[in-house]
Amino acid sequence: MIIQEIIAIAGKPGLYRILVTNRSNLVVESMLDKKRLSIPGTSRISSLADITMYTTEEDVLLMDVLNRMDEHVGKGDVPEVKGDAQATKDFVDAVIPELDHERVYNSDLKKLVQWFGILRENSAFPLEHDIEDEEAPAEEAATTEAAAEAKKPAAKKAAAKKPAAKKAVAKKPAAKKAAAKK
């Protein structure tokens, strides 16, 4: 599954898959109960592709963490860590030994394991980046520039066909009118 399609919405449990986007809202499908929602553009959303985890070395992309968790668990079930902070910490430390526990809180680890469980239930592994999204902005910029260049000669022709505008007649200063009234 492509990680750019998966988001978390502030104030709503679980993860969501983006179905349709437009300027004012998103249509998403819950990965928990498969219900579809329209989310306004003003909602705080986080793409899983943009999230990183603090480590003692370089920060690690959440996608890499989740893929490592999937490799670690293999075909087995997601370990039950609900309500047990130490079990959650031990599970994550087995997968990411370089995790920086001073900057990553137990609530973050709990959410990580919950998200991992949701993704496993939805057969989302292996997670991957959409390569076309990274190349698309460069292609769009080139297309936009080419379109702008194509429009320039047409704009010059249109300007040449317009008749010259009449010169504006200079108005008398307002000060003379005020002086004449006295």
C-alpha positions as CSV (number, residue, x, y, z in Angstrom):
1,M,0.0,0.0,0.0
2,I,1.2,3.5,-0.7
3,I,1.9,5.4,2.5
4,Q,0.9,8.8,1.1
5,E,-2.7,7.5,1.0
6,I,-2.9,6.9,4.7
7,I,-3.6,9.7,7.2
8,A,-4.3,10.2,10.9
9,I,-6.9,12.9,11.8
10,A,-6.6,14.8,15.0
11,G,-9.5,14.0,17.4
12,K,-10.5,10.8,15.5
13,P,-9.4,7.3,16.3
14,G,-7.5,5.1,13.9
15,L,-6.2,5.6,10.4
16,Y,-7.9,6.7,7.2
17,R,-7.3,6.0,3.6
18,I,-7.7,9.0,1.2
19,L,-10.2,8.3,-1.5
20,V,-10.8,11.7,-3.1
21,T,-9.2,15.1,-2.6
22,N,-10.3,18.5,-3.7
23,R,-9.7,22.1,-2.6
24,S,-12.1,22.2,0.3
25,N,-12.3,18.7,1.7
26,L,-11.1,15.1,1.6
27,V,-13.2,12.0,1.3
28,V,-11.6,9.3,3.4
29,E,-12.4,5.7,4.4
30,S,-11.8,4.5,8.0
31,M,-9.4,1.6,8.2
32,L,-11.2,0.4,11.4
33,D,-14.9,0.2,10.2
34,K,-14.7,1.0,6.5
35,K,-17.0,4.0,6.9
36,R,-16.5,6.9,4.5
37,L,-16.3,10.5,5.8
38,S,-15.9,13.9,4.3
39,I,-13.2,15.8,6.2
40,P,-13.1,19.6,5.8
41,G,-9.8,21.1,4.7
42,T,-9.5,22.9,8.0
43,S,-9.0,19.7,9.9
44,R,-5.6,18.8,11.3
45,I,-4.4,15.8,9.4
46,S,-1.1,14.0,9.3
47,S,0.1,11.9,6.5
48,L,2.0,8.8,7.7
49,A,4.6,9.6,5.0
50,D,5.5,12.8,6.8
51,I,6.0,11.4,10.3
52,T,9.4,10.4,11.7
53,M,10.5,8.9,14.9
54,Y,13.4,10.2,17.1
55,T,16.4,7.9,17.5
56,T,19.8,8.4,19.0
57,E,21.2,8.7,15.5
58,E,19.2,10.1,12.6
59,D,15.4,10.3,12.7
60,V,13.7,7.3,11.0
61,L,10.7,7.5,8.8
62,L,7.5,6.0,10.3
63,M,7.2,3.9,7.1
64,D,10.5,2.3,7.8
65,V,9.6,1.7,11.4
66,L,6.3,0.0,10.5
67,N,8.0,-2.1,7.8
68,R,10.6,-3.2,10.3
69,M,7.9,-4.1,12.8
70,D,6.2,-6.2,10.1
71,E,9.4,-8.1,9.4
72,H,10.0,-8.6,13.1
73,V,6.5,-10.0,13.8
74,G,6.6,-12.1,10.5
75,K,3.4,-14.0,10.0
76,G,2.5,-14.1,13.7
77,D,-0.1,-11.9,15.4
78,V,0.5,-8.4,16.7
79,P,1.5,-8.7,20.3
80,E,-1.0,-7.7,22.9
81,V,0.4,-4.6,24.6
82,K,-2.8,-2.8,25.4
83,G,-2.6,-1.3,28.9
84,D,0.9,-2.5,29.6
85,A,3.4,0.3,28.9
86,Q,6.5,-1.9,29.7
87,A,5.4,-4.6,27.2
88,T,4.8,-1.9,24.5
89,K,8.3,-0.4,25.2
90,D,9.9,-3.9,25.1
91,F,8.2,-4.7,21.8
92,V,9.3,-1.4,20.1
93,D,12.8,-1.7,21.6
94,A,13.2,-5.1,20.0
95,V,12.4,-3.6,16.6
96,I,14.1,-0.2,17.0
97,P,16.9,-0.5,19.6
98,E,18.2,3.0,18.7
99,L,14.9,4.7,19.8
100,D,15.4,7.9,21.8
101,H,13.1,7.4,24.9
102,E,13.7,10.9,26.2
103,R,11.9,12.4,23.2
104,V,9.5,9.5,22.4
105,Y,6.7,9.1,25.0
106,N,4.8,6.0,26.0
107,S,1.7,7.4,24.5
108,D,3.5,7.7,21.1
109,L,4.6,4.0,21.4
110,K,1.1,3.0,22.2
111,K,-0.3,4.8,19.1
112,L,2.5,3.3,17.0
113,V,1.5,-0.2,18.0
114,Q,-2.2,0.5,17.5
115,W,-1.5,1.9,14.0
116,F,0.7,-1.2,13.2
117,G,-2.2,-3.4,14.2
118,I,-4.7,-1.5,12.0
119,L,-2.3,-1.7,9.0
120,R,-1.8,-5.4,9.6
121,E,-5.6,-6.0,9.6
122,N,-5.9,-4.2,6.3
123,S,-3.0,-6.1,4.7
124,A,-1.1,-2.8,4.1
125,F,2.4,-4.3,4.2
126,P,4.9,-3.7,2.7
127,L,4.4,0.1,2.8
128,E,6.0,2.1,0.1
129,H,6.4,5.6,-1.3
130,D,4.6,6.6,-4.5
131,I,7.5,7.4,-6.8
132,E,5.2,9.3,-9.3
133,D,4.3,11.9,-6.6
134,E,8.0,12.8,-6.2
135,E,8.5,13.2,-10.0
136,A,5.2,14.8,-10.7
137,P,6.0,18.4,-9.4
138,A,9.0,18.6,-11.8
139,E,6.9,17.4,-14.7
140,E,4.0,19.7,-13.9
141,A,6.4,22.7,-13.7
142,A,7.8,21.9,-17.1
143,T,4.3,21.5,-18.5
144,T,3.2,24.8,-17.0
145,E,6.2,26.6,-18.3
146,A,5.6,25.2,-21.8
147,A,2.0,26.2,-21.7
148,A,3.0,29.7,-20.6
149,E,5.5,30.0,-23.5
150,A,2.8,28.8,-25.9
151,K,0.4,31.5,-24.7
152,K,2.9,34.4,-25.0
153,P,2.8,34.8,-28.8
154,A,-1.0,34.6,-28.7
155,A,-1.1,37.4,-26.1
156,K,1.2,39.5,-28.2
157,K,-1.0,39.1,-31.2
158,A,-4.1,40.0,-29.2
159,A,-2.4,43.1,-27.9
160,A,-1.4,44.1,-31.4
161,K,-5.1,43.9,-32.7
162,K,-6.5,46.1,-29.9
163,P,-6.9,49.8,-30.9
164,A,-4.9,52.3,-29.0
165,A,-6.5,53.7,-25.9
166,K,-7.6,57.3,-25.9
167,K,-5.4,59.7,-23.9
168,A,-6.9,60.9,-20.7
169,V,-7.9,64.5,-20.5
170,A,-6.2,66.3,-17.7
171,K,-8.6,67.5,-15.0
172,K,-8.5,71.0,-13.5
173,P,-7.1,71.0,-10.0
174,A,-9.7,71.1,-7.2
175,A,-7.9,73.9,-5.4
176,K,-9.1,76.5,-8.1
177,K,-12.8,75.5,-7.6
178,A,-12.5,75.9,-3.8
179,A,-10.9,79.4,-4.3
180,A,-13.6,80.5,-6.7
181,K,-16.4,79.7,-4.2
182,K,-15.0,82.1,-1.6
